[in-house]
C-alpha cells in the first residue's frame, strides 16, 4: 500500500525534474520562469500519460447462435425426410410456440459476454469463465436408458489455418459442433475431443472486433473480412447489430 501511495509523487517529481532541466538548457528563461513553466508542463504531461495508459473499458454484448438444424441433422445422418417430419411433430408436443421454457431447436443459444473470461448463458441462467459447454438435443433423446442424446457443443480452441505463402497461421477460435452416438464411440467420454464433430469455427479476434471499437481499429475492415472468409462466414444485412451466416450456423452480435 505504501508503494502505491509513493509512486504518483515519484512520477510527478521525475516529470517536473525533466521539464525543468530541458527548459533550463534550451529555454533561455530565468529560474523562476523555468520553475513555473515546468509545473504547467508537468500537469499537462501527467494528464496525457494517464489518458494514454488508461485501460480501455470492455463493452458487454450478446451473441446469439442459431443452428441451421435441417442442414446439420441431414448432413450428419441423424434424420431423413420422414424422421425430420417426425422430429417436428415431437418438437410441437414438447414445446409450444408460446412456451416460456427454453428449447434449443427453437431458441438457439444466447450468451452475454460481460468481460474477458466472464460469460452469462442466458438460456441456462448461469455464469461461466469460458465458453466451453454442451447442449443436449432433447427431441433426439433415445428411448434407450443407456442411449446417448446428440448434443451441440461450443469449445475454445487453437486451430491451424493456411497463412501467407506456405506458412501456417494459428488462430484462437470458438468451435461449434456436434457429439453423436456414433462419434462417441471414438472416445471414452463426452469431454474427450475425439468424439467431437466440428461444424464451424468463429475466430476469437473477429468476435472482439465486432463489438470492441479498439480491436476493430487494430485489425481493420479488410482484416476482419479476411478472418471471416477464411473460416466460411459471410456478412448479412442487419437492422440491429451485426449478423454473419455460415453453412451450419447464423450468429448475431448486439451491444448491450
C-alpha positions in Angstrom: 0.0 0.0 0.0 2.9 2.4 0.8 4.5 1.8 -2.6 1.2 2.7 -4.3 0.9 6.0 -2.5 4.5 7.0 -3.1 4.5 6.2 -6.8 2.4 9.2 -8.0 4.7 11.5 -6.1 7.8 10.0 -7.6 6.3 10.2 -11.1 5.4 13.9 -10.7 8.9 14.7 -9.3 10.5 12.9 -12.2 8.4 14.6 -14.8 8.9 18.0 -13.2 12.7 17.5 -13.0 12.9 16.5 -16.6 10.8 19.5 -17.7 12.9 21.9 -15.6 16.2 20.6 -17.0 15.0 20.9 -20.6 13.8 24.4 -20.0 17.0 25.4 -18.2 19.2 24.3 -21.1 17.1 25.1 -24.1 14.5 27.7 -22.9 16.7 30.6 -22.1 14.4 31.7 -19.2 15.1 32.7 -15.7 14.9 30.1 -12.9 11.6 31.5 -11.8 10.1 31.2 -15.3 11.6 27.7 -15.6 10.0 26.6 -12.4 6.5 27.9 -13.3 6.6 26.5 -16.9 7.9 23.2 -15.6 4.9 23.0 -13.3 2.5 23.7 -16.1 4.2 21.1 -18.4 4.2 18.5 -15.6 0.5 18.8 -15.2 -0.1 18.6 -19.0 2.2 15.6 -19.4 0.9 13.7 -16.4 -2.7 14.0 -17.6 -1.6 12.9 -21.1 0.2 9.9 -19.8 -2.7 8.9 -17.6 -5.1 9.1 -20.6 -2.7 7.2 -22.8 -2.3 4.2 -20.5 -5.8 4.1 -19.1 -7.3 0.6 -19.8 -10.0 0.6 -22.4 -13.3 -0.3 -20.9 -14.9 -3.5 -22.1 -18.2 -3.1 -23.9 -20.6 -6.0 -23.0 -22.5 -7.6 -25.8 -24.8 -10.5 -26.6 -24.0 -13.3 -29.0 -26.9 -15.3 -30.4 -26.1 -18.6 -32.3 -28.9 -20.0 -34.5 -28.0 -23.5 -35.8 -29.3 -24.4 -39.3 -30.8 -27.6 -37.9 -32.1 -29.1 -41.2 -28.7 -29.0 -42.8 -26.9 -30.1 -39.7 -29.0 -33.1 -38.9 -29.3 -34.3 -42.5 -25.5 -34.0 -43.2 -24.7 -35.9 -40.1 -27.2 -38.7 -40.9 -29.3 -38.1 -37.8 -32.6 -37.8 -39.7 -34.1 -38.4 -43.1 -37.1 -36.7 -44.5 -39.6 -38.9 -42.6 -37.7 -38.5 -39.4 -37.4 -34.8 -39.9 -41.2 -34.5 -40.1 -41.5 -36.8 -37.0 -39.0 -34.5 -35.2 -41.1 -31.5 -36.0 -44.2 -33.3 -34.5 -42.2 -34.3 -31.4 -41.0 -30.7 -31.0 -44.6 -29.4 -31.1 -45.6 -31.9 -28.4 -42.7 -30.9 -26.2 -42.7 -27.1 -26.8 -45.5 -24.9 -27.9 -44.5 -21.7 -29.8 -45.6 -19.7 -26.7 -43.9 -21.9 -24.1 -41.6 -19.9 -21.8 -39.4 -23.0 -21.4 -36.1 -22.9 -23.2 -35.8 -25.1 -26.4 -32.5 -25.5 -28.2 -34.1 -26.3 -31.6 -36.4 -23.2 -31.4 -34.3 -20.7 -29.5 -30.7 -21.5 -30.3 -28.0 -20.2 -27.9 -27.7 -16.8 -26.4 -24.6 -15.8 -24.5 -24.0 -12.4 -22.8 -20.3 -11.5 -22.8 -19.7 -9.4 -19.7 -16.0 -9.2 -19.9 -12.8 -11.0 -20.7 -13.4 -14.5 -19.4 -16.9 -13.8 -17.9 -20.0 -15.1 -19.7 -23.6 -15.4 -18.8 -25.5 -18.2 -20.6 -29.0 -16.7 -20.9 -30.8 -20.0 -21.5 -29.1 -21.9 -18.7 -29.2 -18.9 -16.3 -25.6 -19.4 -15.2 -22.2 -17.7 -15.3 -19.0 -19.3 -16.7 -15.4 -18.3 -17.1 -15.2 -20.0 -20.5 -17.4 -20.6 -23.5 -17.0 -24.4 -23.3 -20.4 -26.1 -22.9 -22.8 -28.8 -24.2 -26.5 -28.6 -25.0 -28.4 -31.9 -25.5 -30.9 -32.0 -28.3 -33.9 -33.2 -26.3 -36.1 -34.0 -29.3 -33.5 -36.6 -30.3 -33.2 -38.3 -26.9 -33.1 -42.0 -27.2 -35.8 -44.2 -25.6 -33.0 -46.5 -24.6 -31.9 -45.7 -21.0 -28.2 -46.3 -22.0 -28.6 -44.4 -25.2 -26.7 -41.1 -25.8 -28.6 -37.9 -26.7 -26.9 -36.0 -29.5 -25.6 -32.6 -28.3 -24.4 -29.3 -29.6 -21.2 -28.0 -28.2 -19.0 -24.9 -28.0 -15.3 -25.1 -27.3 -12.5 -22.6 -27.3 -9.6 -23.9 -29.3 -6.3 -23.1 -31.2 -6.6 -24.0 -34.9 -4.0 -24.0 -37.7 -5.1 -22.4 -40.9 -3.2 -21.8 -44.2 -1.3 -18.5 -43.9 0.6 -16.3 -46.3 2.7 -18.5 -48.6 3.2 -21.9 -47.1 3.5 -20.8 -43.5 0.5 -21.9 -41.4 -1.2 -19.5 -39.1 -2.5 -20.4 -35.6 -5.8 -18.8 -34.7 -7.8 -18.8 -31.5 -11.3 -19.8 -32.4 -14.7 -20.7 -30.9 -15.6 -24.1 -32.3 -19.2 -25.1 -32.9 -20.0 -28.8 -33.4 -21.9 -31.9 -32.5 -21.4 -35.1 -30.5 -23.5 -38.0 -31.7 -23.9 -41.6 -30.5 -21.6 -42.8 -33.4 -18.9 -40.2 -32.7 -18.9 -41.0 -29.0 -17.6 -44.5 -30.0 -14.3 -42.8 -30.9 -13.7 -41.8 -27.3 -14.0 -42.9 -23.7 -16.0 -39.9 -22.5 -18.1 -36.9 -23.8 -15.3 -34.4 -22.9 -12.8 -36.3 -25.0 -12.1 -34.3 -28.1 -12.1 -37.4 -30.3 -15.8 -37.6 -30.1 -16.3 -34.0 -31.5 -17.6 -33.3 -35.0 -16.5 -29.8 -35.8 -19.1 -27.9 -37.9 -17.9 -24.3 -37.8 -15.1 -22.0 -36.4 -15.6 -18.4 -35.2 -12.3 -16.5 -34.9 -12.0 -15.1 -31.4 -10.3 -11.9 -32.8 -13.2 -11.3 -35.2 -15.6 -11.7 -32.3 -13.8 -9.0 -30.4 -13.6 -6.7 -33.4 -17.3 -6.9 -34.0 -18.0 -5.4 -30.6 -14.9 -3.6 -29.3 -14.0 -0.5 -31.3 -10.3 -0.5 -30.4 -10.0 -4.1 -31.6 -11.8 -3.2 -34.9 -9.4 -0.4 -35.5 -6.4 -2.7 -34.9 -7.5 -5.3 -37.3 -9.2 -3.1 -39.9 -12.1 -3.9 -42.1 -10.1 -5.9 -44.6 -8.5 -8.0 -41.9 -11.9 -8.7 -40.3 -13.4 -9.7 -43.7 -10.4 -12.0 -44.3 -10.8 -13.8 -41.0 -14.5 -14.5 -41.7 -13.8 -15.6 -45.3 -11.1 -18.0 -44.1 -13.4 -19.7 -41.7 -16.5 -19.8 -44.0 -18.6 -16.9 -42.8 -20.5 -14.3 -44.8 -21.9 -10.9 -43.8 -25.7 -10.3 -43.8 -27.6 -7.1 -43.8 -29.0 -6.3 -40.3 -31.1 -3.5 -38.9 -29.7 -4.1 -35.4 -26.2 -5.4 -34.5 -24.1 -7.5 -36.9 -25.1 -10.8 -38.5 -22.9 -13.4 -40.0 -24.0 -16.6 -41.7 -22.3 -20.0 -42.2 -23.3 -23.2 -43.8 -24.5 -24.6 -40.5 -25.0 -21.5 -38.3 -26.1 -17.9 -38.1 -24.8 -15.6 -35.5 -25.9 -12.1 -34.3 -23.9 -9.7 -32.2 -25.7 -6.9 -30.3 -24.2 -4.3 -28.0 -26.0 -4.0 -24.6 
